[in-house]
Amino acid sequence: MKRSSVLGLIFLVFAALSAQSVDPVLIKIDDTEITRSEFEYALNKNNAASSSNKKAAKEYLPMYIDFKLKVAEAKAQQLDTLSSFIEEFRADRARQAEDYLIDKEYIEREAHKMYAKDSAAIGKDGFLKVAQIMFPLRQNASAEAVIAAKAKADSAYQMLNSGADFAAVVRKYMNVSPDTFEIIRGQAFKEFEDAAYGLRDGGFSHPVRTPAGFHIIKRFSHRPFGSYQDYRSNIMTILERRNIKQVARYRFGYQLARKMKPGTTPEQALAHEDSLLETKYPEFGNLMREYREGLLFFEISNREVWQKAAQDTEGLAKYFKKNKKKYKFDSPHYRGAVIYCNSDEELKRAQKLLADAAIDEYKSIVESNFTKDSVCTIRLTAGVFPVGENAWVDKLVFGQGKGGRMKKEYPKVGVVGKILKKKPESYKDVSGHVINDYQQYLEEQWVKSLRKKYNVDVDDEILKTVNNH
């Protein structure tokens, strides 16, 4: 084979391999390109159990496109330029970037040092779980006081030797329930430690004298000092309280600065490294894109659907009127309120004032007419109640049960409202259901409009290679 032919073949093979290594564009939304790896990241994170399944990719694709359309609309409305968005994203990015801008090896070395120090201090003796019966003495206790304390300790010891329950003896002499605690060498009085470590699990000591008094110790269990991994989390928490990350950040900046042009400060080196994180670490880039788009998705969805569904009273009323058949009651409901007050006269007056009012007017009417010294003299529980939801409604309206618990300060209880037998009269009678359904309706209409507004193109051949390349 000629040399030129061999070189040509090598070039073609190299070109083919290079083409295979490129991250191809899977989706285009107008001029925005979404690569296969970006889709795979979202798919694998949200469908981990079946991420290798081709069917999963096809099923997830429409949901993913809808999400991307909403993000595109948020950008079109320039929500990513809002100061609130910029500040929130910047703060979260700084938190996430912290672990990429510190000397992790330094932190790990310091953690190992702390573990080694603690391990040496605690030694092979480990931890003992114990309880005690204590007969305290002052440091300058008289001989008579010492003799009296020793006599009590000996008496307690004899009771234990005779088979008395340790907890019962604790309560007799200390007037408290037994409290277990752990000790290590060097933490308690030497006499106390020597006696405790000399016991077997379940055993108790004779009265032990320490500078604090007399002790009868019961040993419950022993555990050795654990491995580094057992304590790493706690050690890291302690080190963070000591601001080790600040030291590790400066060390990392210093290391970076030494590799850059003379005169570069650690702060400048860190700022430069920070600007490269998304490209240098793909997992960080994915996380930041996910968070950024999540913020935009939440804000645009709140504006176009969630907030609108809750506040659009005219739209809710129209939706309810058009879909009344969906909201029939299986059993009678009571629309109104339970009134708690001090007297029959007050109850009758409240019922009269609220009789023809709408539920959402109850609160203002009551506050206007029953406030004394800035305190409202009656209480209300308002809503739409099916049988079984409110004990007072069950008794006073539906004639079932014994009623609810009486309130001392409000000895009179009554109701005001109307029975709805088969169906609600207004969307407010079933507001939770209507708002949820109206929200879904707005969502569907919004997605349809976005599908019309933006041109979406999917490369089906590339889709077949998702998680299979």
C-alpha positions as CSV (number, residue, x, y, z in Angstrom):
1,M,0.0,0.0,0.0
2,K,1.3,3.4,-0.9
3,R,2.4,5.8,1.9
4,S,-0.3,8.4,0.9
5,S,-3.0,5.7,1.0
6,V,-1.9,4.7,4.5
7,L,-1.9,8.3,5.7
8,G,-5.4,8.8,4.1
9,L,-6.8,5.7,5.9
10,I,-5.3,6.9,9.2
11,F,-6.9,10.3,8.7
12,L,-10.3,8.8,8.0
13,V,-10.1,6.6,11.1
14,F,-9.0,9.5,13.2
15,A,-11.8,11.7,11.8
16,A,-14.4,8.9,12.5
17,L,-13.2,8.6,16.1
18,S,-13.2,12.3,16.6
19,A,-16.8,12.5,15.3
20,Q,-17.8,9.8,17.7
21,S,-16.3,11.7,20.6
22,V,-18.2,14.9,19.9
23,D,-21.3,15.5,22.0
24,P,-24.0,15.7,19.3
25,V,-27.0,18.0,19.4
26,L,-30.2,16.1,20.3
27,I,-32.8,18.9,20.6
28,K,-33.0,22.4,19.1
29,I,-35.5,24.9,20.5
30,D,-35.3,27.8,18.0
31,D,-31.6,28.6,18.1
32,T,-30.9,26.9,21.4
33,E,-29.0,23.6,21.1
34,I,-29.4,20.9,23.7
35,T,-26.7,18.1,23.6
36,R,-27.2,14.4,24.1
37,S,-25.1,14.6,27.4
38,E,-27.3,17.3,28.8
39,F,-30.4,15.2,28.1
40,E,-28.7,12.1,29.5
41,Y,-27.9,14.0,32.7
42,A,-31.5,14.9,33.3
43,L,-32.8,11.5,32.3
44,N,-30.4,9.5,34.4
45,K,-31.1,11.8,37.4
46,N,-34.9,11.6,37.2
47,N,-35.2,8.0,35.9
48,A,-32.3,6.3,37.6
49,A,-34.0,2.9,37.8
50,S,-34.6,2.6,34.1
51,S,-32.0,5.0,32.6
52,S,-30.5,2.4,30.2
53,N,-33.9,1.6,28.7
54,K,-34.6,3.2,25.3
55,K,-38.3,3.4,26.1
56,A,-37.5,5.5,29.2
57,A,-35.7,8.1,27.0
58,K,-38.7,8.4,24.6
59,E,-41.2,8.6,27.5
60,Y,-39.1,11.2,29.3
61,L,-38.5,13.4,26.2
62,P,-41.9,15.2,26.0
63,M,-41.7,16.2,29.7
64,Y,-38.1,17.4,29.3
65,I,-39.0,19.5,26.2
66,D,-41.9,21.1,28.1
67,F,-39.5,22.0,30.9
68,K,-37.0,23.5,28.4
69,L,-39.8,25.5,26.7
70,K,-40.7,27.0,30.0
71,V,-37.1,27.9,30.7
72,A,-36.9,29.5,27.2
73,E,-40.0,31.5,27.9
74,A,-38.5,32.7,31.2
75,K,-35.5,33.9,29.4
76,A,-37.6,35.6,26.7
77,Q,-39.4,37.5,29.5
78,Q,-35.9,38.3,30.9
79,L,-36.5,36.8,34.3
80,D,-32.8,35.9,34.4
81,T,-32.0,39.6,34.5
82,L,-34.0,40.2,37.7
83,S,-31.8,41.3,40.7
84,S,-33.6,38.8,42.9
85,F,-32.8,35.9,40.5
86,I,-29.2,37.0,40.1
87,E,-28.6,37.3,43.8
88,E,-30.2,33.9,44.6
89,F,-28.2,32.1,41.9
90,R,-25.0,33.9,42.8
91,A,-25.4,32.9,46.5
92,D,-26.1,29.3,45.7
93,R,-23.3,29.0,43.2
94,A,-20.8,30.4,45.8
95,R,-21.9,27.7,48.3
96,Q,-21.5,24.9,45.7
97,A,-18.2,26.3,44.4
98,E,-16.7,26.3,47.9
99,D,-15.6,22.6,47.8
100,Y,-13.8,23.2,44.5
101,L,-11.8,26.1,45.8
102,I,-10.1,24.7,48.9
103,D,-7.2,22.5,49.7
104,K,-9.1,19.3,50.4
105,E,-5.9,17.3,51.1
106,Y,-5.0,19.7,53.9
107,I,-8.4,19.4,55.5
108,E,-8.1,15.6,55.3
109,R,-4.7,15.6,56.9
110,E,-5.9,17.8,59.8
111,A,-8.9,15.4,60.3
112,H,-6.5,12.5,60.4
113,K,-4.4,14.3,63.0
114,M,-7.4,14.9,65.2
115,Y,-8.4,11.3,64.9
116,A,-4.9,10.1,65.8
117,K,-4.8,12.4,68.8
118,D,-8.2,11.3,70.1
119,S,-7.4,7.6,69.4
120,A,-4.2,7.9,71.4
121,A,-6.0,9.7,74.3
122,I,-8.8,7.1,74.5
123,G,-6.5,4.2,73.8
124,K,-7.5,0.5,73.8
125,D,-9.8,0.9,76.8
126,G,-12.4,2.6,74.7
127,F,-15.7,3.9,76.0
128,L,-17.6,2.6,79.0
129,K,-21.4,3.0,79.5
130,V,-22.0,3.3,83.2
131,A,-24.5,4.6,85.9
132,Q,-23.8,5.4,89.5
133,I,-25.3,5.8,92.9
134,M,-23.5,8.8,94.4
135,F,-23.1,10.0,98.0
136,P,-21.6,13.5,97.5
137,L,-19.2,15.1,100.0
138,R,-17.7,18.6,100.1
139,Q,-14.0,18.9,99.8
140,N,-13.7,20.1,103.4
141,A,-16.2,17.6,104.8
142,S,-16.0,16.7,108.5
143,A,-15.1,13.3,109.7
144,E,-18.7,12.8,110.8
145,A,-20.0,13.7,107.3
146,V,-17.6,11.2,105.7
147,I,-18.6,8.4,108.1
148,A,-22.3,9.1,107.5
149,A,-21.9,9.1,103.7
150,K,-19.8,5.9,103.9
151,A,-22.5,4.2,106.0
152,K,-25.2,5.1,103.4
153,A,-23.0,3.8,100.6
154,D,-22.3,0.5,102.5
155,S,-26.1,0.1,103.1
156,A,-26.8,0.6,99.4
157,Y,-24.1,-1.8,98.5
158,Q,-25.6,-4.5,100.8
159,M,-29.0,-4.0,99.2
160,L,-27.5,-4.6,95.8
161,N,-25.6,-7.7,97.0
162,S,-29.0,-8.9,98.4
163,G,-30.5,-8.8,94.9
164,A,-32.1,-5.4,94.9
165,D,-32.8,-3.7,91.6
166,F,-30.1,-1.1,90.8
167,A,-32.6,1.4,89.5
168,A,-34.7,1.1,92.7
169,V,-31.6,1.7,94.9
170,V,-30.8,4.8,92.8
171,R,-34.3,6.2,93.3
172,K,-34.1,5.4,97.1
173,Y,-30.8,7.2,97.7
174,M,-30.7,9.9,95.0
175,N,-34.5,10.4,94.4
176,V,-34.0,10.3,90.6
177,S,-34.2,7.7,87.9
178,P,-30.8,6.1,86.9
179,D,-29.0,8.0,84.2
180,T,-26.4,6.2,82.1
181,F,-23.4,8.0,80.6
182,E,-20.2,7.2,78.8
183,I,-16.7,7.7,80.2
184,I,-13.2,7.4,78.7
185,R,-9.8,7.3,80.3
186,G,-8.7,10.7,81.7
187,Q,-12.2,12.1,81.8
188,A,-13.3,11.1,85.3
189,F,-11.5,10.7,88.7
190,K,-8.8,8.0,88.5
191,E,-10.4,6.0,91.3
192,F,-13.7,6.1,89.5
193,E,-12.2,5.0,86.2
194,D,-10.1,2.2,87.7
195,A,-13.1,0.8,89.4
196,A,-15.3,1.1,86.3
197,Y,-12.8,-0.4,83.9
198,G,-12.2,-3.2,86.4
199,L,-15.8,-4.3,86.2
200,R,-17.5,-6.7,83.8
201,D,-20.6,-5.7,81.8
202,G,-23.6,-5.9,84.2
203,G,-21.4,-5.8,87.3
204,F,-21.4,-3.1,90.1
205,S,-18.6,-1.9,92.3
206,H,-18.1,-1.6,96.0
207,P,-18.3,2.0,97.3
208,V,-15.5,3.9,95.7
209,R,-14.1,7.1,97.4
210,T,-13.2,10.1,95.1
211,P,-12.7,13.8,95.9
212,A,-16.4,14.2,95.1
213,G,-17.7,11.6,97.5
214,F,-18.6,7.9,97.4
215,H,-19.8,6.1,94.3
216,I,-21.3,2.7,93.5
217,I,-20.7,2.2,89.8
218,K,-22.6,-0.2,87.5
219,R,-21.1,-1.0,84.1
220,F,-23.5,-1.6,81.3
221,S,-21.4,-2.0,78.1
222,H,-18.0,-1.3,76.5
223,R,-17.2,-0.2,72.9
224,P,-13.8,0.3,71.4
225,F,-12.7,3.5,69.7
226,G,-14.0,3.3,66.1
227,S,-12.3,3.7,62.8
228,Y,-11.5,7.0,61.1
229,Q,-14.6,6.7,58.9
230,D,-16.8,6.2,62.0
231,Y,-15.7,9.6,63.3
232,R,-14.9,11.5,60.1
233,S,-18.3,13.3,59.9
234,N,-18.0,14.5,63.5
235,I,-14.4,15.5,63.1
236,M,-15.3,17.6,60.0
237,T,-18.0,19.4,61.9
238,I,-15.5,20.3,64.6
239,L,-13.0,21.5,62.1
240,E,-15.5,23.6,60.2
241,R,-16.4,25.3,63.5
242,R,-12.8,26.2,63.7
243,N,-13.0,27.8,60.3
244,I,-10.7,25.3,58.6
245,K,-12.3,25.9,55.2
246,Q,-11.1,29.5,55.3
247,V,-7.5,28.3,55.9
248,A,-7.9,25.6,53.2
249,R,-9.2,28.2,50.7
250,Y,-6.3,30.5,51.3
251,R,-3.8,27.6,51.0
252,F,-5.5,26.6,47.7
253,G,-5.3,30.2,46.4
254,Y,-1.6,30.4,47.3
255,Q,-0.9,27.1,45.5
256,L,-2.7,28.4,42.4
257,A,-0.9,31.8,42.5
258,R,2.5,30.1,42.5
259,K,1.7,28.5,39.1
260,M,0.5,31.8,37.6
261,K,2.5,34.9,36.5
262,P,4.5,36.6,39.2
263,G,2.6,39.1,41.3
264,T,-0.7,37.1,41.2
265,T,-2.3,37.1,44.6
266,P,-4.2,34.1,46.1
267,E,-7.5,36.1,45.8
268,Q,-6.9,36.7,42.1
269,A,-5.9,33.1,41.5
270,L,-9.1,31.9,43.2
271,A,-11.2,34.3,41.2
272,H,-9.7,33.0,38.0
273,E,-10.2,29.3,39.0
274,D,-13.8,30.1,40.0
275,S,-14.5,31.4,36.5
276,L,-13.4,28.1,35.0
277,L,-15.4,25.7,37.2
278,E,-18.3,25.0,34.8
279,T,-15.9,24.0,32.0
280,K,-13.3,22.3,34.2
281,Y,-15.7,20.2,36.1
282,P,-18.7,18.8,34.1
283,E,-20.5,17.7,37.2
284,F,-20.4,21.3,38.5
285,G,-21.5,22.7,35.2
286,N,-24.5,20.3,35.1
287,L,-25.4,21.2,38.7
288,M,-25.3,24.9,38.1
289,R,-27.3,24.7,34.8
290,E,-29.9,22.6,36.7
291,Y,-30.1,25.1,39.5
292,R,-30.3,28.1,37.2
293,E,-33.0,26.5,35.0
294,G,-34.8,25.3,38.1
295,L,-35.1,28.9,39.4
296,L,-36.3,30.2,36.1
297,F,-38.8,27.3,35.8
298,F,-40.2,28.0,39.3
299,E,-40.6,31.8,38.6
300,I,-42.2,31.5,35.2
301,S,-44.5,28.7,36.4
302,N,-45.5,30.7,39.4
303,R,-46.4,33.7,37.2
304,E,-48.2,31.8,34.4
305,V,-49.9,29.0,36.4
306,W,-49.6,28.6,40.2
307,Q,-50.1,32.2,41.3
308,K,-52.6,32.9,38.6
309,A,-54.7,29.8,39.4
310,A,-55.0,30.9,43.0
311,Q,-55.7,34.6,42.4
312,D,-57.8,34.6,39.2
313,T,-61.3,34.7,40.8
314,E,-63.0,35.4,37.5
315,G,-61.3,32.5,35.8
316,L,-62.0,30.2,38.7
317,A,-65.7,31.1,38.6
318,K,-65.9,30.5,34.8
319,Y,-64.1,27.2,35.1
320,F,-66.4,26.1,37.9
321,K,-69.5,27.1,36.0
322,K,-68.3,25.2,32.9
323,N,-67.4,22.0,34.9
324,K,-70.1,21.9,37.6
325,K,-70.8,18.2,37.1
326,K,-67.3,17.4,38.3
327,Y,-68.0,18.8,41.8
328,K,-71.2,17.1,43.0
329,F,-71.3,16.1,46.7
330,D,-71.6,12.4,47.7
331,S,-73.2,13.6,51.0
332,P,-74.6,16.9,52.4
333,H,-72.1,19.6,53.3
334,Y,-72.5,22.6,55.6
335,R,-71.1,26.0,54.5
336,G,-70.7,28.3,57.4
337,A,-69.0,28.6,60.8
338,V,-69.0,27.4,64.3
339,I,-69.2,30.3,66.7
340,Y,-67.7,30.2,70.2
341,C,-68.7,33.1,72.6
342,N,-69.5,34.1,76.2
343,S,-73.3,34.6,76.2
344,D,-76.6,33.7,74.4
345,E,-77.1,37.3,73.5
346,E,-73.6,37.5,71.9
347,L,-74.3,34.3,70.0
348,K,-77.6,35.5,68.6
349,R,-76.1,38.8,67.6
350,A,-73.2,37.1,65.7
351,Q,-75.6,34.7,64.0
352,K,-77.8,37.7,62.8
353,L,-74.8,39.6,61.5
354,L,-73.3,36.7,59.6
355,A,-76.6,35.1,58.3
356,D,-76.4,36.7,54.9
357,A,-72.7,37.2,54.6
358,A,-70.2,35.3,52.5
359,I,-67.7,33.1,54.4
360,D,-64.7,35.3,53.4
361,E,-66.5,38.3,55.0
362,Y,-67.0,36.6,58.4
363,K,-63.6,37.6,59.9
364,S,-63.9,41.3,59.2
365,I,-67.5,41.4,60.4
366,V,-66.6,39.7,63.7
367,E,-63.6,41.9,64.3
368,S,-65.6,45.1,63.6
369,N,-68.5,44.2,65.9
370,F,-67.0,42.0,68.7
371,T,-63.6,43.7,69.6
372,K,-63.1,45.0,73.1
373,D,-59.7,46.5,74.2
374,S,-58.2,45.2,71.0
375,V,-59.3,41.7,71.7
376,C,-62.0,39.9,69.7
377,T,-64.5,38.4,72.2
378,I,-65.7,35.5,70.0
379,R,-64.0,32.8,67.9
380,L,-65.0,31.3,64.6
381,T,-64.2,28.1,62.7
382,A,-65.4,28.7,59.2
383,G,-65.4,26.5,56.1
384,V,-67.4,23.9,54.1
385,F,-67.8,20.8,56.3
386,P,-68.9,17.3,55.3
387,V,-70.3,15.0,57.9
388,G,-67.5,13.8,60.3
389,E,-65.1,16.8,59.8
390,N,-66.3,19.0,62.7
391,A,-67.9,17.6,65.8
392,W,-70.0,20.7,66.5
393,V,-71.3,20.8,63.0
394,D,-72.1,17.1,63.2
395,K,-74.2,17.7,66.4
396,L,-75.8,21.1,65.7
397,V,-76.4,20.7,62.0
398,F,-76.6,17.0,61.2
399,G,-77.8,15.8,64.6
400,Q,-74.9,13.3,65.0
401,G,-72.5,12.9,67.9
402,K,-72.0,14.7,71.2
403,G,-70.3,17.8,69.9
404,G,-66.7,19.0,70.4
405,R,-64.7,20.0,73.5
406,M,-66.1,23.0,75.3
407,K,-63.8,26.0,75.8
408,K,-63.8,27.5,79.3
409,E,-63.5,31.1,78.1
410,Y,-66.3,30.5,75.4
411,P,-69.1,28.5,77.1
412,K,-71.6,29.1,74.3
413,V,-71.4,27.4,71.0
414,G,-73.6,27.8,67.9
415,V,-73.5,27.7,64.1
416,V,-74.4,29.9,61.2
417,G,-74.6,28.9,57.6
418,K,-76.4,26.8,55.0
419,I,-76.7,23.1,54.2
420,L,-75.6,22.2,50.7
421,K,-77.3,18.9,49.8
422,K,-76.1,17.7,46.4
423,K,-73.8,20.3,44.9
424,P,-71.7,23.4,45.6
425,E,-73.2,26.7,44.7
426,S,-69.9,28.5,44.1
427,Y,-66.3,27.5,43.3
428,K,-65.5,28.8,46.8
429,D,-67.5,25.8,48.2
430,V,-64.9,23.5,46.7
431,S,-62.1,25.9,46.2
432,G,-59.2,23.4,46.8
433,H,-60.5,21.0,44.1
434,V,-61.3,23.8,41.6
435,I,-58.0,25.6,42.0
436,N,-56.1,22.3,41.4
437,D,-58.1,21.5,38.3
438,Y,-57.9,25.1,37.0
439,Q,-54.1,25.0,37.6
440,Q,-53.9,21.9,35.5
441,Y,-56.1,23.5,32.8
442,L,-53.9,26.6,32.7
443,E,-50.8,24.4,32.5
444,E,-52.1,22.5,29.5
445,Q,-53.1,25.6,27.7
446,W,-49.8,27.3,28.4
447,V,-47.8,24.3,27.2
448,K,-49.8,24.3,24.0
449,S,-49.1,28.0,23.4
450,L,-45.4,27.4,24.0
451,R,-45.3,24.5,21.5
452,K,-46.8,26.9,18.9
453,K,-44.5,29.8,19.8
454,Y,-41.2,27.8,19.7
455,N,-39.8,25.6,17.0
456,V,-38.8,22.2,18.5
457,D,-36.6,19.8,16.5
458,V,-35.5,16.4,17.8
459,D,-32.8,14.3,16.1
460,D,-34.4,10.8,16.3
461,E,-31.2,9.1,15.2
462,I,-29.3,10.7,18.1
463,L,-32.1,9.8,20.5
464,K,-31.5,6.1,19.7
465,T,-28.0,6.5,21.0
466,V,-28.9,8.0,24.4
467,N,-27.2,5.9,27.1
468,N,-25.9,3.6,24.4
469,H,-22.8,5.1,22.9
